[in-house]
């Protein structure tokens, strides 16, 4: 008897923040991004849907787009959603109101995280 574990990343969200975003706006933009659902042009292929529909267990984070992905995949069982399966959250406080493209904020977030900074750190 073999067991298969498949890790499936959700599709792209219905919104992708564009333009320059100030540090004071970052929290609102991230909230909208986290609440987004999956874009219809990013739905999974049929073979992935078939795999999930035959699964004995399905886990997802509690973010709307992750739960929407599970819904799109159509598992025959109720998915278990839990915040423990979430990606690392964005740091949400920026002490200076510089304006950067959203992707630059993402880059800085991951860079600072890799250097040991978290939302609990002090500048």
MARVEXTOR-641778 format. One record per residue: chain; x, y, z of N, C-alpha, C, O in turn. Coordinates in nm, 4 decimals. Layout:
N
+------+----------+----------+----------+----------+----------+----------+----------+----------+----------+----------+----------+----------+
| roro |       nu |       nv |       nw |      cau |      cav |      caw |       cu |       cv |       cw |       ou |       ov |       ow |
+------+----------+----------+----------+----------+----------+----------+----------+----------+----------+----------+----------+----------+
|    A |        X |        Y |        Z |        X |        Y |        Z |        X |        Y |        Z |        X |        Y |        Z |
...
+------+----------+----------+----------+----------+----------+----------+----------+----------+----------+----------+----------+----------+
END
This chain:
123
+------+----------+----------+----------+----------+----------+----------+----------+----------+----------+----------+----------+----------+
| roro |       nu |       nv |       nw |      cau |      cav |      caw |       cu |       cv |       cw |       ou |       ov |       ow |
+------+----------+----------+----------+----------+----------+----------+----------+----------+----------+----------+----------+----------+
|    A |   0.0838 |  -0.1177 |   0.0000 |   0.0000 |   0.0000 |   0.0000 |   0.0889 |   0.1248 |   0.0000 |   0.1785 |   0.1379 |   0.0834 |
|    A |   0.0642 |   0.2134 |  -0.0912 |   0.1444 |   0.3359 |  -0.0968 |   0.0575 |   0.4571 |  -0.0645 |  -0.0638 |   0.4574 |  -0.0854 |
|    A |   0.1229 |   0.5574 |  -0.0139 |   0.0563 |   0.6823 |   0.0185 |   0.1149 |   0.7924 |  -0.0680 |   0.2366 |   0.8020 |  -0.0844 |
|    A |   0.0290 |   0.8738 |  -0.1222 |   0.0735 |   0.9863 |  -0.2030 |   0.0384 |   1.1158 |  -0.1316 |  -0.0746 |   1.1348 |  -0.0866 |
|    A |   0.1351 |   1.2033 |  -0.1219 |   0.1129 |   1.3364 |  -0.0670 |   0.1388 |   1.4358 |  -0.1791 |   0.2473 |   1.4383 |  -0.2372 |
|    A |   0.0401 |   1.5162 |  -0.2084 |   0.0538 |   1.6161 |  -0.3144 |   0.0410 |   1.7548 |  -0.2548 |  -0.0545 |   1.7835 |  -0.1826 |
|    A |   0.1361 |   1.8399 |  -0.2845 |   0.1291 |   1.9793 |  -0.2425 |   0.0860 |   2.0603 |  -0.3641 |   0.1534 |   2.0606 |  -0.4671 |
|    A |  -0.0253 |   2.1278 |  -0.3508 |  -0.0820 |   2.2020 |  -0.4634 |  -0.0924 |   2.3480 |  -0.4228 |  -0.1581 |   2.3823 |  -0.3245 |
|    A |  -0.0283 |   2.4309 |  -0.4981 |  -0.0313 |   2.5749 |  -0.4703 |  -0.1561 |   2.6332 |  -0.5340 |  -0.1953 |   2.5943 |  -0.6440 |
|    A |  -0.2178 |   2.7268 |  -0.4636 |  -0.3360 |   2.7914 |  -0.5180 |  -0.2993 |   2.8733 |  -0.6414 |  -0.1833 |   2.9095 |  -0.6612 |
|    A |  -0.3989 |   2.9015 |  -0.7231 |  -0.3774 |   2.9825 |  -0.8419 |  -0.3572 |   3.1287 |  -0.8074 |  -0.3602 |   3.1679 |  -0.6908 |
|    A |  -0.3365 |   3.2086 |  -0.9111 |  -0.3135 |   3.3516 |  -0.8856 |  -0.4434 |   3.4177 |  -0.8401 |  -0.5520 |   3.3789 |  -0.8831 |
|    A |  -0.4315 |   3.5165 |  -0.7540 |  -0.5513 |   3.5825 |  -0.7007 |  -0.6188 |   3.6724 |  -0.8042 |  -0.5590 |   3.7092 |  -0.9054 |
|    A |  -0.7432 |   3.7066 |  -0.7768 |  -0.8193 |   3.7928 |  -0.8675 |  -0.7650 |   3.9347 |  -0.8693 |  -0.7937 |   4.0106 |  -0.9619 |
|    A |  -0.6880 |   3.9712 |  -0.7700 |  -0.6264 |   4.1038 |  -0.7716 |  -0.4756 |   4.0907 |  -0.7614 |  -0.4240 |   4.0049 |  -0.6897 |
|    A |  -0.4071 |   4.1748 |  -0.8326 |  -0.2639 |   4.1892 |  -0.8195 |  -0.2396 |   4.3388 |  -0.8046 |  -0.2566 |   4.4147 |  -0.9000 |
|    A |  -0.2002 |   4.3805 |  -0.6866 |  -0.1816 |   4.5231 |  -0.6651 |  -0.0863 |   4.5842 |  -0.7676 |   0.0212 |   4.5303 |  -0.7938 |
|    A |  -0.1263 |   4.6953 |  -0.8242 |  -0.0487 |   4.7656 |  -0.9255 |  -0.0138 |   4.9042 |  -0.8741 |  -0.0731 |   4.9526 |  -0.7776 |
|    A |   0.0804 |   4.9659 |  -0.9375 |   0.1167 |   5.1026 |  -0.9028 |   0.2042 |   5.1088 |  -0.7788 |   0.2484 |   5.0073 |  -0.7251 |
|    A |   0.2271 |   5.2294 |  -0.7366 |   0.3119 |   5.2564 |  -0.6218 |   0.2268 |   5.2630 |  -0.4961 |   0.1220 |   5.3276 |  -0.4943 |
|    A |   0.2726 |   5.1953 |  -0.3902 |   0.1962 |   5.1840 |  -0.2660 |   0.2797 |   5.2424 |  -0.1531 |   0.3962 |   5.2068 |  -0.1351 |
|    A |   0.2188 |   5.3321 |  -0.0778 |   0.2869 |   5.3908 |   0.0373 |   0.2843 |   5.2974 |   0.1563 |   0.1952 |   5.2134 |   0.1686 |
|    A |   0.3816 |   5.3120 |   0.2435 |   0.3889 |   5.2285 |   0.3633 |   0.2621 |   5.2339 |   0.4464 |   0.2225 |   5.1339 |   0.5064 |
|    A |   0.1976 |   5.3511 |   0.4503 |   0.0736 |   5.3646 |   0.5285 |  -0.0438 |   5.2924 |   0.4619 |  -0.1424 |   5.2608 |   0.5286 |
|    A |  -0.0343 |   5.2661 |   0.3318 |  -0.1411 |   5.1968 |   0.2583 |  -0.1213 |   5.0462 |   0.2566 |  -0.2115 |   4.9710 |   0.2196 |
|    A |  -0.0049 |   5.0037 |   0.2959 |   0.0327 |   4.8631 |   0.2823 |  -0.0644 |   4.7680 |   0.3511 |  -0.1011 |   4.6653 |   0.2939 |
|    A |  -0.1058 |   4.8004 |   0.4714 |  -0.1979 |   4.7134 |   0.5463 |  -0.3269 |   4.6903 |   0.4676 |  -0.3733 |   4.5768 |   0.4569 |
|    A |  -0.3848 |   4.7967 |   0.4126 |  -0.5100 |   4.7843 |   0.3366 |  -0.4903 |   4.7007 |   0.2105 |  -0.5748 |   4.6175 |   0.1776 |
|    A |  -0.3804 |   4.7220 |   0.1404 |  -0.3528 |   4.6473 |   0.0172 |  -0.3341 |   4.4988 |   0.0489 |  -0.3866 |   4.4130 |  -0.0221 |
|    A |  -0.2604 |   4.4690 |   0.1536 |  -0.2382 |   4.3293 |   0.1926 |  -0.3695 |   4.2639 |   0.2324 |  -0.3945 |   4.1489 |   0.1964 |
|    A |  -0.4537 |   4.3355 |   0.3062 |  -0.5841 |   4.2799 |   0.3448 |  -0.6663 |   4.2438 |   0.2214 |  -0.7256 |   4.1361 |   0.2165 |
|    A |  -0.6707 |   4.3320 |   0.1219 |  -0.7453 |   4.3025 |  -0.0017 |  -0.6836 |   4.1827 |  -0.0740 |  -0.7557 |   4.0975 |  -0.1260 |
|    A |  -0.5530 |   4.1764 |  -0.0771 |  -0.4825 |   4.0662 |  -0.1419 |  -0.5137 |   3.9337 |  -0.0718 |  -0.5395 |   3.8332 |  -0.1380 |
|    A |  -0.5115 |   3.9332 |   0.0619 |  -0.5382 |   3.8113 |   0.1378 |  -0.6837 |   3.7643 |   0.1234 |  -0.7113 |   3.6448 |   0.1342 |
|    A |  -0.7760 |   3.8571 |   0.0992 |  -0.9177 |   3.8222 |   0.0848 |  -0.9554 |   3.7817 |  -0.0576 |  -1.0682 |   3.7391 |  -0.0822 |
|    A |  -0.8624 |   3.7946 |  -0.1503 |  -0.8916 |   3.7652 |  -0.2914 |  -0.9230 |   3.6177 |  -0.3128 |  -0.8796 |   3.5308 |  -0.2372 |
|    A |  -0.9993 |   3.5929 |  -0.4176 |  -1.0278 |   3.4560 |  -0.4605 |  -0.9359 |   3.4222 |  -0.5769 |  -0.8471 |   3.5007 |  -0.6101 |
|    A |  -0.9557 |   3.3075 |  -0.6389 |  -0.8706 |   3.2628 |  -0.7483 |  -0.9251 |   3.3142 |  -0.8816 |  -1.0449 |   3.3055 |  -0.9083 |
|    A |  -0.8362 |   3.3672 |  -0.9642 |  -0.8738 |   3.4169 |  -1.0965 |  -0.9171 |   3.2994 |  -1.1845 |  -0.8570 |   3.1921 |  -1.1793 |
|    A |  -1.0205 |   3.3199 |  -1.2644 |  -1.0759 |   3.2104 |  -1.3464 |  -0.9758 |   3.1590 |  -1.4496 |  -0.9867 |   3.0442 |  -1.4925 |
|    A |  -0.8798 |   3.2397 |  -1.4899 |  -0.7800 |   3.1927 |  -1.5863 |  -0.6657 |   3.1168 |  -1.5190 |  -0.5668 |   3.0822 |  -1.5836 |
|    A |  -0.6800 |   3.0911 |  -1.3881 |  -0.5767 |   3.0230 |  -1.3130 |  -0.6294 |   2.8954 |  -1.2470 |  -0.5679 |   2.8436 |  -1.1538 |
|    A |  -0.7427 |   2.8452 |  -1.2950 |  -0.7988 |   2.7231 |  -1.2386 |  -0.7066 |   2.6051 |  -1.2701 |  -0.6374 |   2.6070 |  -1.3718 |
|    A |  -0.7047 |   2.5028 |  -1.1846 |  -0.6137 |   2.3895 |  -1.2027 |  -0.6564 |   2.2984 |  -1.3178 |  -0.7737 |   2.2945 |  -1.3549 |
|    A |  -0.5597 |   2.2252 |  -1.3738 |  -0.5918 |   2.1305 |  -1.4801 |  -0.6741 |   2.0119 |  -1.4280 |  -0.6778 |   1.9858 |  -1.3077 |
|    A |  -0.7389 |   1.9419 |  -1.5187 |  -0.8272 |   1.8311 |  -1.4806 |  -0.7565 |   1.7206 |  -1.4040 |  -0.8152 |   1.6625 |  -1.3127 |
|    A |  -0.6309 |   1.6898 |  -1.4388 |  -0.5615 |   1.5815 |  -1.3687 |  -0.5396 |   1.6149 |  -1.2210 |  -0.5389 |   1.5252 |  -1.1367 |
|    A |  -0.5218 |   1.7426 |  -1.1895 |  -0.5085 |   1.7832 |  -1.0498 |  -0.6440 |   1.7716 |  -0.9798 |  -0.6511 |   1.7279 |  -0.8649 |
|    A |  -0.7497 |   1.8100 |  -1.0478 |  -0.8838 |   1.7969 |  -0.9906 |  -0.9156 |   1.6507 |  -0.9626 |  -0.9705 |   1.6180 |  -0.8574 |
|    A |  -0.8818 |   1.5634 |  -1.0554 |  -0.9061 |   1.4198 |  -1.0380 |  -0.8290 |   1.3659 |  -0.9179 |  -0.8819 |   1.2867 |  -0.8399 |
|    A |  -0.7042 |   1.4090 |  -0.9034 |  -0.6222 |   1.3661 |  -0.7900 |  -0.6867 |   1.4068 |  -0.6577 |  -0.6955 |   1.3258 |  -0.5654 |
|    A |  -0.7313 |   1.5303 |  -0.6483 |  -0.7922 |   1.5803 |  -0.5242 |  -0.9261 |   1.5114 |  -0.4975 |  -0.9587 |   1.4820 |  -0.3825 |
|    A |  -1.0028 |   1.4860 |  -0.6016 |  -1.1332 |   1.4228 |  -0.5838 |  -1.1221 |   1.2798 |  -0.5316 |  -1.2180 |   1.2262 |  -0.4760 |
|    A |  -1.0063 |   1.2186 |  -0.5492 |  -0.9870 |   1.0827 |  -0.4966 |  -0.9123 |   1.0821 |  -0.3629 |  -0.8846 |   0.9757 |  -0.3075 |
|    A |  -0.8801 |   1.1999 |  -0.3117 |  -0.8023 |   1.2107 |  -0.1872 |  -0.8839 |   1.1683 |  -0.0657 |  -1.0051 |   1.1889 |  -0.0601 |
|    A |  -0.8164 |   1.1098 |   0.0295 |  -0.8790 |   1.0710 |   0.1563 |  -0.8777 |   1.1858 |   0.2571 |  -0.9622 |   1.1917 |   0.3465 |
|    A |  -0.7807 |   1.2776 |   0.2422 |  -0.7690 |   1.3959 |   0.3275 |  -0.7271 |   1.5141 |   0.2411 |  -0.6455 |   1.5000 |   0.1501 |
|    A |  -0.7837 |   1.6303 |   0.2707 |  -0.7454 |   1.7538 |   0.2022 |  -0.7286 |   1.8612 |   0.3090 |  -0.8178 |   1.8845 |   0.3905 |
|    A |  -0.6128 |   1.9258 |   0.3068 |  -0.5837 |   2.0325 |   0.4016 |  -0.5643 |   2.1625 |   0.3254 |  -0.5140 |   2.1628 |   0.2131 |
|    A |  -0.6042 |   2.2723 |   0.3868 |  -0.5855 |   2.4032 |   0.3274 |  -0.5686 |   2.5065 |   0.4382 |  -0.6104 |   2.4847 |   0.5519 |
|    A |  -0.5080 |   2.6171 |   0.4040 |  -0.5000 |   2.7257 |   0.5028 |  -0.6370 |   2.7906 |   0.5144 |  -0.7306 |   2.7535 |   0.4435 |
|    A |  -0.6480 |   2.8858 |   0.6025 |  -0.7763 |   2.9529 |   0.6213 |  -0.7898 |   3.0810 |   0.5386 |  -0.8846 |   3.1571 |   0.5579 |
|    A |  -0.6968 |   3.1051 |   0.4479 |  -0.7083 |   3.2217 |   0.3601 |  -0.8141 |   3.1956 |   0.2534 |  -0.8250 |   3.0837 |   0.2031 |
|    A |  -0.8917 |   3.2975 |   0.2186 |  -0.9993 |   3.2781 |   0.1203 |  -0.9542 |   3.2152 |  -0.0113 |  -1.0240 |   3.1288 |  -0.0643 |
|    A |  -0.8391 |   3.2562 |  -0.0654 |  -0.7996 |   3.1983 |  -0.1948 |  -0.7577 |   3.0525 |  -0.1822 |  -0.7744 |   2.9759 |  -0.2771 |
|    A |  -0.7039 |   3.0123 |  -0.0677 |  -0.6701 |   2.8716 |  -0.0470 |  -0.7969 |   2.7880 |  -0.0350 |  -0.8063 |   2.6791 |  -0.0917 |
|    A |  -0.8943 |   2.8401 |   0.0396 |  -1.0214 |   2.7673 |   0.0530 |  -1.0971 |   2.7663 |  -0.0800 |  -1.1644 |   2.6683 |  -0.1120 |
|    A |  -1.0865 |   2.8744 |  -0.1575 |  -1.1498 |   2.8788 |  -0.2891 |  -1.0838 |   2.7769 |  -0.3819 |  -1.1524 |   2.7108 |  -0.4598 |
|    A |  -0.9521 |   2.7638 |  -0.3742 |  -0.8820 |   2.6628 |  -0.4538 |  -0.9335 |   2.5235 |  -0.4217 |  -0.9586 |   2.4434 |  -0.5118 |
|    A |  -0.9490 |   2.4949 |  -0.2932 |  -1.0009 |   2.3633 |  -0.2531 |  -1.1416 |   2.3441 |  -0.3076 |  -1.1753 |   2.2355 |  -0.3548 |
|    A |  -1.2227 |   2.4467 |  -0.3017 |  -1.3594 |   2.4383 |  -0.3550 |  -1.3577 |   2.4101 |  -0.5053 |  -1.4358 |   2.3282 |  -0.5537 |
|    A |  -1.2703 |   2.4765 |  -0.5785 |  -1.2580 |   2.4571 |  -0.7237 |  -1.2165 |   2.3139 |  -0.7552 |  -1.2644 |   2.2548 |  -0.8519 |
|    A |  -1.1277 |   2.2586 |  -0.6737 |  -1.0780 |   2.1230 |  -0.6967 |  -1.1849 |   2.0174 |  -0.6725 |  -1.1737 |   1.9055 |  -0.7225 |
|    A |  -1.2882 |   2.0517 |  -0.5964 |  -1.4019 |   1.9631 |  -0.5759 |  -1.3740 |   1.8336 |  -0.5038 |  -1.4121 |   1.7270 |  -0.5523 |
|    A |  -1.3074 |   1.8394 |  -0.3876 |  -1.2838 |   1.7134 |  -0.3150 |  -1.4164 |   1.6505 |  -0.2719 |  -1.5161 |   1.7201 |  -0.2527 |
|    A |  -1.4158 |   1.5209 |  -0.2575 |  -1.5374 |   1.4502 |  -0.2164 |  -1.5563 |   1.4537 |  -0.0650 |  -1.6599 |   1.4120 |  -0.0133 |
|    A |  -1.4553 |   1.5038 |   0.0051 |  -1.4630 |   1.5186 |   0.1506 |  -1.4461 |   1.6663 |   0.1850 |  -1.3955 |   1.7443 |   0.1043 |
|    A |  -1.4883 |   1.7035 |   0.3040 |  -1.4727 |   1.8429 |   0.3466 |  -1.3255 |   1.8696 |   0.3785 |  -1.2652 |   1.7968 |   0.4573 |
|    A |  -1.2672 |   1.9732 |   0.3179 |  -1.1277 |   2.0063 |   0.3485 |  -1.1122 |   2.0548 |   0.4924 |  -1.2020 |   2.1180 |   0.5481 |
|    A |  -0.9987 |   2.0246 |   0.5505 |  -0.9639 |   2.0730 |   0.6830 |  -0.8874 |   2.2028 |   0.6614 |  -0.7780 |   2.2019 |   0.6048 |
|    A |  -0.9449 |   2.3151 |   0.7064 |  -0.8691 |   2.4398 |   0.6918 |  -0.8232 |   2.4876 |   0.8281 |  -0.8962 |   2.4824 |   0.9272 |
|    A |  -0.6986 |   2.5346 |   0.8291 |  -0.6363 |   2.5724 |   0.9547 |  -0.5277 |   2.6755 |   0.9239 |  -0.4566 |   2.6617 |   0.8243 |
|    A |  -0.5138 |   2.7782 |   1.0076 |  -0.4102 |   2.8784 |   0.9824 |  -0.2680 |   2.8237 |   0.9873 |  -0.1755 |   2.8888 |   0.9388 |
|    A |  -0.2492 |   2.7060 |   1.0447 |  -0.1145 |   2.6482 |   1.0502 |  -0.0587 |   2.6198 |   0.9103 |   0.0628 |   2.6088 |   0.8933 |
|    A |  -0.1459 |   2.6080 |   0.8108 |  -0.1030 |   2.5785 |   0.6740 |  -0.0780 |   2.7045 |   0.5914 |  -0.0500 |   2.6954 |   0.4718 |
|    A |  -0.0878 |   2.8202 |   0.6530 |  -0.0656 |   2.9458 |   0.5814 |   0.0809 |   2.9677 |   0.5518 |   0.1689 |   2.9151 |   0.6199 |
|    A |   0.1052 |   3.0468 |   0.4483 |   0.2399 |   3.0949 |   0.4234 |   0.2746 |   3.1941 |   0.5339 |   0.1878 |   3.2347 |   0.6112 |
|    A |   0.3980 |   3.2317 |   0.5407 |   0.4400 |   3.3318 |   0.6375 |   0.3677 |   3.4622 |   0.6049 |   0.3650 |   3.5057 |   0.4898 |
|    A |   0.3096 |   3.5236 |   0.7070 |   0.2390 |   3.6498 |   0.6854 |   0.3349 |   3.7612 |   0.6474 |   0.4535 |   3.7579 |   0.6802 |
|    A |   0.2807 |   3.8593 |   0.5777 |   0.3560 |   3.9805 |   0.5502 |   0.3786 |   4.0549 |   0.6806 |   0.2968 |   4.0454 |   0.7721 |
|    A |   0.4876 |   4.1283 |   0.6902 |   0.4987 |   4.2212 |   0.8028 |   0.4127 |   4.3392 |   0.7631 |   0.4167 |   4.3830 |   0.6481 |
|    A |   0.3366 |   4.3902 |   0.8545 |   0.2309 |   4.4840 |   0.8175 |   0.2556 |   4.6272 |   0.8594 |   0.1763 |   4.7150 |   0.8253 |
|    A |   0.3612 |   4.6537 |   0.9312 |   0.3850 |   4.7896 |   0.9762 |   0.5109 |   4.8448 |   0.9117 |   0.6178 |   4.7841 |   0.9177 |
|    A |   0.4959 |   4.9606 |   0.8504 |   0.6111 |   5.0275 |   0.7915 |   0.6241 |   5.1630 |   0.8601 |   0.5335 |   5.2458 |   0.8502 |
|    A |   0.7339 |   5.1867 |   0.9288 |   0.7473 |   5.3108 |   1.0051 |   0.7677 |   5.4353 |   0.9189 |   0.7533 |   5.5474 |   0.9677 |
|    A |   0.8009 |   5.4164 |   0.7922 |   0.8179 |   5.5312 |   0.7026 |   0.7234 |   5.5165 |   0.5849 |   0.6956 |   5.4050 |   0.5406 |
|    A |   0.6747 |   5.6271 |   0.5347 |   0.5741 |   5.6216 |   0.4283 |   0.6378 |   5.6371 |   0.2900 |   0.6007 |   5.7260 |   0.2134 |
|    A |   0.7330 |   5.5508 |   0.2594 |   0.7884 |   5.5525 |   0.1236 |   0.6912 |   5.4827 |   0.0300 |   0.6114 |   5.4000 |   0.0740 |
|    A |   0.6971 |   5.5149 |  -0.0978 |   0.6088 |   5.4544 |  -0.1978 |   0.6927 |   5.3619 |  -0.2859 |   0.7939 |   5.4025 |  -0.3429 |
|    A |   0.6475 |   5.2360 |  -0.2953 |   0.7165 |   5.1344 |  -0.3747 |   0.6136 |   5.0497 |  -0.4485 |   0.4983 |   5.0413 |  -0.4061 |
|    A |   0.6542 |   4.9869 |  -0.5586 |   0.5640 |   4.8903 |  -0.6222 |   0.5403 |   4.7721 |  -0.5272 |   0.6267 |   4.7382 |  -0.4464 |
|    A |   0.4226 |   4.7104 |  -0.5378 |   0.3862 |   4.6003 |  -0.4486 |   0.4906 |   4.4891 |  -0.4509 |   0.5239 |   4.4340 |  -0.3460 |
|    A |   0.5422 |   4.4556 |  -0.5679 |   0.6409 |   4.3474 |  -0.5762 |   0.7704 |   4.3833 |  -0.5019 |   0.8397 |   4.2949 |  -0.4516 |
|    A |   0.8023 |   4.5119 |  -0.4953 |   0.9191 |   4.5535 |  -0.4177 |   0.8908 |   4.5362 |  -0.2681 |   0.9796 |   4.4965 |  -0.1926 |
|    A |   0.7673 |   4.5658 |  -0.2249 |   0.7302 |   4.5410 |  -0.0859 |   0.7444 |   4.3920 |  -0.0547 |   0.7946 |   4.3555 |   0.0516 |
|    A |   0.7004 |   4.3057 |  -0.1469 |   0.7135 |   4.1607 |  -0.1256 |   0.8605 |   4.1211 |  -0.1108 |   0.8974 |   4.0439 |  -0.0223 |
|    A |   0.9427 |   4.1758 |  -0.1995 |   1.0869 |   4.1470 |  -0.1946 |   1.1457 |   4.1901 |  -0.0598 |   1.2171 |   4.1134 |   0.0050 |
|    A |   1.1150 |   4.3133 |  -0.0185 |   1.1660 |   4.3629 |   0.1094 |   1.1158 |   4.2793 |   0.2267 |   1.1901 |   4.2524 |   0.3211 |
|    A |   0.9896 |   4.2387 |   0.2198 |   0.9322 |   4.1552 |   0.3250 |   1.0119 |   4.0259 |   0.3405 |   1.0508 |   3.9894 |   0.4514 |
|    A |   1.0357 |   3.9574 |   0.2301 |   1.1080 |   3.8298 |   0.2355 |   1.2543 |   3.8494 |   0.2734 |   1.3121 |   3.7668 |   0.3441 |
|    A |   1.3143 |   3.9590 |   0.2266 |   1.4528 |   3.9880 |   0.2620 |   1.4655 |   4.0109 |   0.4121 |   1.5513 |   3.9519 |   0.4777 |
|    A |   1.3792 |   4.0972 |   0.4662 |   1.3845 |   4.1244 |   0.6098 |   1.3541 |   4.0000 |   0.6924 |   1.4135 |   3.9790 |   0.7981 |
|    A |   1.2614 |   3.9176 |   0.6438 |   1.2299 |   3.7927 |   0.7132 |   1.3532 |   3.7012 |   0.7172 |   1.3832 |   3.6407 |   0.8201 |
|    A |   1.4235 |   3.6921 |   0.6049 |   1.5425 |   3.6063 |   0.6004 |   1.6550 |   3.6602 |   0.6894 |   1.7432 |   3.5849 |   0.7308 |
|    A |   1.6515 |   3.7905 |   0.7184 |   1.7511 |   3.8513 |   0.8068 |   1.7085 |   3.8486 |   0.9532 |   1.7785 |   3.9014 |   1.0396 |
|    A |   1.5933 |   3.7869 |   0.9811 |   1.5490 |   3.7710 |   1.1186 |   1.4481 |   3.8733 |   1.1655 |   1.4064 |   3.8695 |   1.2812 |
|    A |   1.4070 |   3.9659 |   1.0779 |   1.3074 |   4.0645 |   1.1172 |   1.1700 |   4.0006 |   1.1122 |   1.1410 |   3.9212 |   1.0227 |
|    A |   1.0862 |   4.0348 |   1.2074 |   0.9459 |   3.9914 |   1.2037 |   0.8616 |   4.1089 |   1.2502 |   0.9148 |   4.2119 |   1.2916 |
|    A |   0.7303 |   4.0931 |   1.2434 |   0.6411 |   4.2008 |   1.2865 |   0.6555 |   4.2267 |   1.4368 |   0.6037 |   4.3262 |   1.4876 |
|    A |   0.7244 |   4.1394 |   1.5068 |   0.7435 |   4.1569 |   1.6493 |   0.8752 |   4.2281 |   1.6811 |   0.9018 |   4.2616 |   1.7966 |
|    A |   0.9571 |   4.2509 |   1.5789 |   1.0862 |   4.3175 |   1.5990 |   1.0684 |   4.4683 |   1.6063 |   0.9662 |   4.5225 |   1.5644 |
|    A |   1.1665 |   4.5328 |   1.6586 |   1.1691 |   4.6787 |   1.6636 |   1.2748 |   4.7274 |   1.5647 |   1.3804 |   4.6654 |   1.5516 |
|    A |   1.2476 |   4.8373 |   1.4953 |   1.3493 |   4.8963 |   1.4075 |   1.4556 |   4.9613 |   1.4907 |   1.5510 |   5.0171 |   1.4365 |
+------+----------+----------+----------+----------+----------+----------+----------+----------+----------+----------+----------+----------+
END
